[in-house]
Amino acid sequence: MGFMDKLKGVRGKVAQQVDKHGDKIGSGIDKAAAAADKRTKGKHSDKIAKARAKAKDGLDKLDGRNDDIRDDRDGPAGPGFNGPSTPPPPPPPPSGPRP
């Protein structure tokens, strides 16, 4: 059994697990995206949304059926992810003497 045969076997096992647990994996991707967006206070929401979408697309393609991750992409990052949970704080007032 060559390396490529072993690789195909592993890919098949991964595809089975993705098919079985795709909804849980997708939920984890959503939670990770929300946590990252919260930590960056929304500064990188667009990049996080793109990464989230690519991760879900890649995961969905693992078994070649595009049925694992239910996501209708109704928001900037899809359902379950609506950007930062709180708006960023206002900028601090200018320091120094006032004119």
C-alpha positions, -999 to 999 in steps of 0.1 A, spaced: 0 0 0 15 33 -11 14 66 5 -13 79 -18 -35 49 -10 -31 56 27 -40 92 21 -71 83 2 -82 61 31 -76 89 56 -96 113 34 -125 88 33 -125 86 71 -124 124 74 -153 126 49 -173 102 70 -168 122 102 -176 155 85 -208 139 71 -217 127 106 -207 158 126 -208 186 100 -233 207 120 -212 206 152 -181 215 133 -199 244 116 -211 256 149 -175 255 162 -164 276 132 -192 301 140 -182 303 176 -145 308 167 -154 336 143 -176 353 169 -148 351 195 -122 364 171 -145 393 162 -152 401 198 -115 401 207 -106 424 178 -136 446 187 -150 444 152 -119 459 135 -114 429 113 -150 417 108 -148 416 71 -116 394 72 -131 371 98 -162 367 78 -142 357 47 -122 332 67 -153 318 82 -169 313 48 -138 297 34 -135 273 63 -171 263 59 -168 259 21 -136 238 25 -153 217 52 -183 212 30 -162 201 0 -144 173 20 -170 147 11 -179 162 -23 -216 166 -15 -219 202 -3 -245 192 23 -227 193 56 -227 229 66 -261 245 65 -255 282 58 -275 305 37 -251 334 41 -278 359 51 -255 383 69 -221 396 63 -207 364 77 -238 342 75 -263 332 101 -252 329 137 -226 356 132 -237 392 132 -205 409 139 -193 422 172 -217 416 201 -211 451 214 -201 482 195 -166 495 199 -161 521 226 -160 557 216 -126 573 211 -111 590 242 -115 628 244 -86 648 232 -61 657 259 -44 690 264 -57 725 268 -88 736 251 -87 767 228 
